[in-house]
Amino acid sequence: MRIGDIKVIDNVNYLILDILEKNNNIYVMVTKLNENNEPTMDEYKVYKIIENKWQLEENKQTLNELLPIFTKNINNMLNKLMGE
């Protein structure tokens, strides 16, 4: 599993945007892909991987801790791609 890979969850294609390890857990931020496998960028989800099973992270406190880190990482990645 790498950033940029496509993961099918419940018959929906998602693009992996970032992967974090925090408190001995693996979290993955994804965005939904349309029928042409293009990122919609209007629906984001965070999954926690437990024993190779993807579980939607719904704990608000955990999401509040993770989202700023995901945002910073993705912004840094985009800046590198844009040559900044």
N, CA, C and O atoms as a MOPAC input file, in Angstrom:
PM7 MOZYME 1SCF
protein

 N      0.84900 1    -1.17600 1     0.00000 1
 C      0.00000 1     0.00000 1     0.00000 1
 C      0.89500 1     1.23900 1     0.00000 1
 O      1.79700 1     1.39200 1     0.82400 1
 N      0.60300 1     2.11700 1    -0.96500 1
 C      1.38200 1     3.35400 1    -1.09000 1
 C      0.43700 1     4.51200 1    -1.40400 1
 O     -0.68800 1     4.32000 1    -1.86500 1
 N      0.93400 1     5.71500 1    -1.13900 1
 C      0.19800 1     6.91200 1    -1.54300 1
 C      0.04800 1     6.86100 1    -3.05800 1
 O      1.00900 1     6.57800 1    -3.77300 1
 N     -1.15000 1     7.13500 1    -3.54100 1
 C     -1.42700 1     7.10100 1    -4.96800 1
 C     -2.04700 1     5.79700 1    -5.43600 1
 O     -2.54600 1     5.71800 1    -6.55900 1
 N     -2.02300 1     4.77100 1    -4.59000 1
 C     -2.66700 1     3.50500 1    -4.93800 1
 C     -4.18000 1     3.67000 1    -4.89500 1
 O     -4.70500 1     4.55900 1    -4.22500 1
 N     -4.86600 1     2.80100 1    -5.61800 1
 C     -6.32600 1     2.76100 1    -5.58500 1
 C     -6.73700 1     1.58700 1    -4.71600 1
 O     -6.22400 1     0.47800 1    -4.86500 1
 N     -7.66800 1     1.84200 1    -3.80500 1
 C     -8.18200 1     0.82100 1    -2.90100 1
 C     -9.68300 1     0.73300 1    -3.10500 1
 O    -10.37200 1     1.75300 1    -3.08600 1
 N    -10.19700 1    -0.47500 1    -3.30000 1
 C    -11.63400 1    -0.68400 1    -3.44200 1
 C    -12.20300 1    -1.05000 1    -2.07400 1
 O    -11.79200 1    -2.02900 1    -1.45100 1
 N    -13.15300 1    -0.24200 1    -1.62600 1
 C    -13.81900 1    -0.46800 1    -0.34100 1
 C    -15.32000 1    -0.42700 1    -0.59900 1
 O    -15.84400 1     0.57900 1    -1.07800 1
 N    -16.00800 1    -1.51200 1    -0.28300 1
 C    -17.45200 1    -1.60400 1    -0.49800 1
 C    -17.82300 1    -1.25400 1    -1.94000 1
 O    -18.76100 1    -0.49500 1    -2.18200 1
 N    -17.07900 1    -1.81400 1    -2.88900 1
 C    -17.31300 1    -1.63000 1    -4.32800 1
 C    -17.14900 1    -0.19000 1    -4.80500 1
 O    -17.68000 1     0.17800 1    -5.85200 1
 N    -16.41600 1     0.63000 1    -4.04300 1
 C    -16.13100 1     2.01300 1    -4.43200 1
 C    -14.62400 1     2.16900 1    -4.51300 1
 O    -13.89800 1     1.71200 1    -3.63000 1
 N    -14.15200 1     2.81700 1    -5.57800 1
 C    -12.71800 1     3.06900 1    -5.73200 1
 C    -12.32200 1     4.33600 1    -4.98900 1
 O    -12.96100 1     5.38000 1    -5.11800 1
 N    -11.24700 1     4.21900 1    -4.20300 1
 C    -10.70100 1     5.35400 1    -3.46600 1
 C     -9.22100 1     5.50200 1    -3.79200 1
 O     -8.51800 1     4.51200 1    -3.99700 1
 N     -8.75500 1     6.75200 1    -3.83800 1
 C     -7.34800 1     7.06400 1    -4.02000 1
 C     -6.72900 1     7.30000 1    -2.65200 1
 O     -7.25300 1     8.08400 1    -1.86100 1
 N     -5.61000 1     6.62500 1    -2.36400 1
 C     -4.92300 1     6.81900 1    -1.09500 1
 C     -4.14300 1     8.12400 1    -1.16500 1
 O     -3.24100 1     8.27300 1    -1.98900 1
 N     -4.49800 1     9.07500 1    -0.29000 1
 C     -3.86400 1    10.39300 1    -0.26800 1
 C     -2.69600 1    10.46700 1     0.71200 1
 O     -1.70300 1    11.14600 1     0.45100 1
 N     -2.81700 1     9.77000 1     1.83600 1
 C     -1.74700 1     9.81300 1     2.83900 1
 C     -1.90500 1     8.63500 1     3.78700 1
 O     -2.99600 1     8.09100 1     3.96100 1
 N     -0.78800 1     8.25800 1     4.39400 1
 C     -0.74700 1     7.15600 1     5.34300 1
 C      0.00700 1     7.64600 1     6.57800 1
 O      1.10500 1     8.19200 1     6.47000 1
 N     -0.58600 1     7.44700 1     7.74200 1
 C      0.04200 1     7.87800 1     8.99500 1
 C      0.11500 1     6.72000 1     9.97200 1
 O     -0.76000 1     5.85500 1    10.01000 1
 N      1.18100 1     6.72500 1    10.76000 1
 C      1.25500 1     5.81600 1    11.89600 1
 C      1.20700 1     6.67900 1    13.14900 1
 O      2.01800 1     7.58800 1    13.32400 1
 N      0.25700 1     6.38600 1    14.00900 1
 C      0.10600 1     7.15500 1    15.25000 1
 C     -0.37600 1     6.20800 1    16.34100 1
 O     -1.33600 1     5.46100 1    16.15000 1
 N      0.29700 1     6.24700 1    17.47800 1
 C     -0.05600 1     5.39000 1    18.62000 1
 C     -0.14400 1     3.91600 1    18.22100 1
 O     -1.07300 1     3.20800 1    18.61000 1
 N      0.83700 1     3.47200 1    17.44000 1
 C      0.90900 1     2.07700 1    16.97900 1
 C     -0.26300 1     1.66800 1    16.09800 1
 O     -0.54500 1     0.47700 1    15.96500 1
 N     -0.95100 1     2.63300 1    15.49500 1
 C     -2.03900 1     2.35300 1    14.56000 1
 C     -1.69800 1     2.95200 1    13.20500 1
 O     -0.97000 1     3.94100 1    13.11700 1
 N     -2.22900 1     2.34700 1    12.15500 1
 C     -2.05800 1     2.86300 1    10.80200 1
 C     -3.38000 1     3.49200 1    10.36500 1
 O     -4.43800 1     2.86600 1    10.43400 1
 N     -3.29400 1     4.74800 1     9.91400 1
 C     -4.46000 1     5.47300 1     9.41800 1
 C     -4.20900 1     5.86600 1     7.96700 1
 O     -3.09600 1     6.23500 1     7.59400 1
 N     -5.26100 1     5.78100 1     7.15400 1
 C     -5.14500 1     6.09800 1     5.73700 1
 C     -6.24000 1     7.09000 1     5.37000 1
 O     -7.41400 1     6.87100 1     5.66600 1
 N     -5.83900 1     8.19600 1     4.71300 1
 C     -6.81400 1     9.15800 1     4.21300 1
 C     -7.02500 1     8.88100 1     2.72800 1
 O     -6.06700 1     8.74100 1     1.96600 1
 N     -8.29000 1     8.80500 1     2.33000 1
 C     -8.63400 1     8.50000 1     0.94300 1
 C     -9.64800 1     9.52100 1     0.42700 1
 O    -10.32600 1    10.20400 1     1.19400 1
 N     -9.72400 1     9.59800 1    -0.90300 1
 C    -10.79000 1    10.35700 1    -1.55000 1
 C    -11.42900 1     9.46200 1    -2.60300 1
 O    -10.76300 1     8.63400 1    -3.22500 1
 N    -12.71300 1     9.64300 1    -2.78600 1
 C    -13.48600 1     8.83200 1    -3.72100 1
 C    -13.07400 1     9.15200 1    -5.15800 1
 O    -12.76900 1    10.29800 1    -5.49000 1
 N    -13.07000 1     8.11100 1    -6.01000 1
 C    -12.80100 1     8.28700 1    -7.42900 1
 C    -14.11100 1     8.18400 1    -8.20400 1
 O    -15.02300 1     7.45400 1    -7.81700 1
 N    -14.18600 1     8.93500 1    -9.31400 1
 C    -15.38600 1     8.85700 1   -10.14400 1
 C    -15.29000 1     7.65700 1   -11.08700 1
 O    -14.36600 1     6.85000 1   -10.98300 1
 N    -16.24400 1     7.54700 1   -12.00100 1
 C    -16.29300 1     6.38900 1   -12.90900 1
 C    -15.08000 1     6.32000 1   -13.84500 1
 O    -14.79200 1     5.26000 1   -14.40000 1
 N    -14.37100 1     7.43500 1   -14.02400 1
 C    -13.14800 1     7.44600 1   -14.84700 1
 C    -11.88300 1     7.30000 1   -13.99300 1
 O    -10.77100 1     7.53100 1   -14.46700 1
 N    -12.07200 1     6.91800 1   -12.74100 1
 C    -10.97600 1     6.78900 1   -11.77000 1
 C    -10.21000 1     8.09400 1   -11.57200 1
 O     -8.99500 1     8.09700 1   -11.38000 1
 N    -10.95200 1     9.20500 1   -11.62300 1
 C    -10.38300 1    10.52500 1   -11.32300 1
 C    -10.85000 1    10.92700 1    -9.92800 1
 O    -12.00200 1    10.68900 1    -9.56700 1
 N     -9.95700 1    11.53900 1    -9.13800 1
 C    -10.34800 1    11.94300 1    -7.77700 1
 C    -11.46500 1    12.97700 1    -7.79800 1
 O    -11.39500 1    13.96300 1    -8.53100 1
 N    -12.48400 1    12.75000 1    -6.99800 1
 C    -13.57900 1    13.72500 1    -6.90900 1
 C    -13.18400 1    14.87100 1    -5.99200 1
 O    -13.65200 1    15.99700 1    -6.16700 1
 N    -12.32100 1    14.59200 1    -5.00900 1
 C    -11.84000 1    15.57100 1    -4.03700 1
 C    -12.97500 1    16.26400 1    -3.29000 1
 O    -12.78100 1    17.33700 1    -2.71900 1
 N    -14.15800 1    15.65100 1    -3.29400 1
 C    -15.25700 1    16.22800 1    -2.52000 1
 C    -15.70600 1    15.29300 1    -1.39400 1
 O    -16.57500 1    15.64100 1    -0.59500 1
 N    -15.11500 1    14.12300 1    -1.34300 1
 C    -15.44100 1    13.18700 1    -0.27100 1
 C    -14.15100 1    12.55300 1     0.22800 1
 O    -13.44700 1    11.86200 1    -0.50800 1
 N    -13.86300 1    12.80600 1     1.48800 1
 C    -12.66400 1    12.26100 1     2.11700 1
 C    -13.07100 1    11.35900 1     3.26700 1
 O    -14.06700 1    11.60600 1     3.94800 1
 N    -12.28600 1    10.30900 1     3.47200 1
 C    -12.53500 1     9.42000 1     4.59500 1
 C    -11.19400 1     9.03000 1     5.20400 1
 O    -10.15900 1     9.04300 1     4.53800 1
 N    -11.24000 1     8.68500 1     6.48200 1
 C    -10.05300 1     8.18300 1     7.16500 1
 C    -10.37600 1     6.77700 1     7.65700 1
 O    -11.37200 1     6.54700 1     8.34200 1
 N     -9.51000 1     5.85400 1     7.28900 1
 C     -9.65800 1     4.47100 1     7.71600 1
 C     -8.51300 1     4.09300 1     8.63600 1
 O     -7.38300 1     4.55500 1     8.48400 1
 N     -8.83700 1     3.24200 1     9.59300 1
 C     -7.83800 1     2.66900 1    10.48600 1
 C     -7.67500 1     1.21600 1    10.05000 1
 O     -8.65800 1     0.49400 1     9.88500 1
 N     -6.43400 1     0.79800 1     9.86600 1
 C     -6.18900 1    -0.56900 1     9.43400 1
 C     -5.87300 1    -1.41300 1    10.66700 1
 O     -4.90500 1    -1.16300 1    11.38500 1
 N     -6.70000 1    -2.39800 1    10.88400 1
 C     -6.53600 1    -3.30600 1    12.01500 1
 C     -6.49500 1    -4.72900 1    11.46100 1
 O     -7.47500 1    -5.22200 1    10.90100 1
 N     -5.34100 1    -5.37900 1    11.62700 1
 C     -5.15900 1    -6.74700 1    11.15000 1
 C     -5.58700 1    -6.88000 1     9.68600 1
 O     -6.34700 1    -7.78200 1     9.33400 1
 N     -5.09700 1    -5.98200 1     8.84500 1
 C     -5.37400 1    -5.95200 1     7.40600 1
 C     -6.83800 1    -5.68200 1     7.05000 1
 O     -7.23000 1    -5.86800 1     5.89800 1
 N     -7.64000 1    -5.25300 1     8.00200 1
 C     -9.03000 1    -4.87800 1     7.73100 1
 C     -9.15900 1    -3.36700 1     7.83500 1
 O     -8.64200 1    -2.74900 1     8.76600 1
 N     -9.86000 1    -2.77600 1     6.86000 1
 C    -10.04800 1    -1.32500 1     6.82500 1
 C    -11.32000 1    -0.97400 1     7.57500 1
 O    -12.41400 1    -1.39600 1     7.20200 1
 N    -11.16200 1    -0.19800 1     8.63700 1
 C    -12.29200 1     0.21900 1     9.47400 1
 C    -12.41300 1     1.73100 1     9.41300 1
 O    -11.45600 1     2.44500 1     9.70800 1
 N    -13.58700 1     2.22200 1     9.03000 1
 C    -13.81000 1     3.65700 1     8.95900 1
 C    -13.59800 1     4.27600 1    10.33500 1
 O    -14.19800 1     3.84400 1    11.31900 1
 N    -12.73700 1     5.29600 1    10.39600 1
 C    -12.47500 1     5.98300 1    11.67300 1
 C    -13.56100 1     7.01700 1    11.89400 1
 O    -13.72100 1     7.93500 1    11.09000 1
 N    -14.30100 1     6.87500 1    12.97100 1
 C    -15.39800 1     7.79000 1    13.25000 1
 C    -15.23400 1     8.52400 1    14.57000 1
 O    -16.05300 1     9.37700 1    14.91300 1
 N    -14.18400 1     8.20200 1    15.31000 1
 C    -13.94600 1     8.86000 1    16.58300 1
 C    -13.53400 1    10.31200 1    16.32800 1
 O    -12.49400 1    10.57300 1    15.72400 1
 N    -14.35300 1    11.24100 1    16.78900 1
 C    -14.13000 1    12.66400 1    16.50900 1
 C    -12.80000 1    13.16300 1    17.05900 1
 O    -12.10900 1    13.94200 1    16.40300 1
 N    -12.44100 1    12.72400 1    18.25000 1
 C    -11.18000 1    13.17600 1    18.84300 1
 C     -9.99200 1    12.69300 1    18.01500 1
 O     -9.05000 1    13.44700 1    17.76800 1
 N    -10.04300 1    11.44300 1    17.59300 1
 C     -8.96600 1    10.90600 1    16.76300 1
 C     -8.89300 1    11.66100 1    15.44200 1
 O     -7.80500 1    12.02800 1    14.99700 1
 N    -10.03900 1    11.89500 1    14.81300 1
 C    -10.06300 1    12.63400 1    13.54300 1
 C     -9.52000 1    14.04800 1    13.72200 1
 O     -8.77500 1    14.54000 1    12.87400 1
 N     -9.88800 1    14.69800 1    14.81400 1
 C     -9.39300 1    16.05400 1    15.08300 1
 C     -7.88500 1    16.08500 1    15.26400 1
 O     -7.24300 1    17.08400 1    14.94000 1
 N     -7.31100 1    15.00000 1    15.77900 1
 C     -5.85900 1    14.91400 1    15.92900 1
 C     -5.17400 1    14.61300 1    14.59200 1
 O     -4.08300 1    15.11600 1    14.32100 1
 N     -5.81700 1    13.79300 1    13.76300 1
 C     -5.19400 1    13.33600 1    12.51800 1
 C     -5.32400 1    14.32500 1    11.36400 1
 O     -4.39200 1    14.47800 1    10.57300 1
 N     -6.46300 1    14.99300 1    11.26000 1
 C     -6.72000 1    15.83200 1    10.08400 1
 C     -5.67800 1    16.93000 1     9.85800 1
 O     -5.28500 1    17.14900 1     8.71300 1
 N     -5.21200 1    17.63300 1    10.90300 1
 C     -4.17000 1    18.64000 1    10.65100 1
 C     -2.86500 1    18.01900 1    10.12200 1
 O     -2.16900 1    18.62800 1     9.30900 1
 N     -2.54800 1    16.82800 1    10.58100 1
 C     -1.33200 1    16.16400 1    10.10800 1
 C     -1.49700 1    15.74700 1     8.65300 1
 O     -0.60800 1    15.97400 1     7.83300 1
 N     -2.64500 1    15.13100 1     8.33100 1
 C     -2.92500 1    14.76000 1     6.94500 1
 C     -2.87100 1    15.99000 1     6.03800 1
 O     -2.26400 1    15.95300 1     4.96700 1
 N     -3.50800 1    17.07600 1     6.47300 1
 C     -3.55600 1    18.30300 1     5.66700 1
 C     -2.15500 1    18.83900 1     5.40400 1
 O     -1.83200 1    19.20100 1     4.27300 1
 N     -1.32600 1    18.89300 1     6.43300 1
 C      0.04500 1    19.38000 1     6.28400 1
 C      0.83200 1    18.49600 1     5.31700 1
 O      1.53000 1    19.00300 1     4.43800 1
 N      0.72100 1    17.18100 1     5.47800 1
 C      1.45100 1    16.25500 1     4.61000 1
 C      1.02400 1    16.39200 1     3.15200 1
 O      1.86300 1    16.41300 1     2.25100 1
 N     -0.27900 1    16.48400 1     2.92900 1
 C     -0.79400 1    16.58900 1     1.55900 1
 C     -0.39400 1    17.92600 1     0.95100 1
 O     -0.01700 1    17.97400 1    -0.22000 1
 N     -0.46600 1    19.01100 1     1.71400 1
 C     -0.03300 1    20.32100 1     1.21100 1
 C      1.44700 1    20.31200 1     0.85000 1
 O      1.83900 1    20.85700 1    -0.18200 1
 N      2.27700 1    19.69200 1     1.70100 1
 C      3.70800 1    19.58700 1     1.40200 1
 C      3.95100 1    18.80200 1     0.12200 1
 O      4.80300 1    19.16300 1    -0.69000 1
 N      3.19000 1    17.72000 1    -0.04700 1
 C      3.32300 1    16.90100 1    -1.24900 1
 C      2.94000 1    17.71000 1    -2.49500 1
 O      3.64100 1    17.67000 1    -3.50600 1
 N      1.83500 1    18.43600 1    -2.41400 1
 C      1.38500 1    19.24800 1    -3.54900 1
 C      2.39000 1    20.34800 1    -3.87900 1
 O      2.65500 1    20.62400 1    -5.04900 1
 N      2.95200 1    20.97700 1    -2.83600 1
 C      3.95300 1    22.02100 1    -3.06300 1
 C      5.17800 1    21.45300 1    -3.78200 1
 O      5.73200 1    22.10500 1    -4.66700 1
 N      5.60300 1    20.25000 1    -3.41100 1
 C      6.74000 1    19.61800 1    -4.08500 1
 C      6.41400 1    19.32400 1    -5.54400 1
 O      7.25100 1    19.51300 1    -6.42700 1
 N      5.19300 1    18.86100 1    -5.79000 1
 C      4.78100 1    18.57000 1    -7.16400 1
 C      4.72500 1    19.83300 1    -8.01900 1
 O      5.00600 1    19.79500 1    -9.21700 1
 N      4.36100 1    20.95000 1    -7.39300 1
 C      4.24500 1    22.21900 1    -8.11100 1
 C      5.58700 1    22.94800 1    -8.19500 1
 O      5.67800 1    24.02800 1    -8.78000 1
 N      6.61800 1    22.35800 1    -7.61100 1
 C      7.94600 1    22.93300 1    -7.70000 1
 C      8.21400 1    24.05000 1    -6.71600 1
 O      9.12400 1    24.85100 1    -6.93300 1
 N      7.45400 1    24.12600 1    -5.64600 1
 C      7.66200 1    25.18800 1    -4.65300 1
 C      8.59300 1    24.72300 1    -3.55900 1
 O      8.88700 1    25.48100 1    -2.63400 1

